[in-house]
Amino acid sequence: MGWEYGIKVADVKDIKALMEHLAEALPRIDGYQMQRDGDGFVLLQNNSNWPEALQVSVEEARNIEGLEDDEPYIYCLFHIGGGDAVRLREGMCRVLEEEQCAADWFEL
């Protein structure tokens, strides 16, 4: 597994908008393309053995410290490491700092 993070959003109605802002703010890196679905997005890489580089989706909490069970949060799974992953994570962190909604980034 890779790096796992969660984003707790104070007001659940802000989750969808925050997801959009996260997707839009990811730095454009050659060799990656975004695929969106109903509850999030996947960043794909040109690697036939492991095409997923980053998955971001809305999940419901189960036994996560600081969250109530069934509380929605944004789940982020980085399948890659290295410089590209650092740039993607930094882009996401900038969005959280700039957003008007209250959101907390935490490690899983």
Order of alpha helices (4+ residues) and beta strands (2+ residues): beta-alpha-beta-beta-beta-beta-alpha-beta
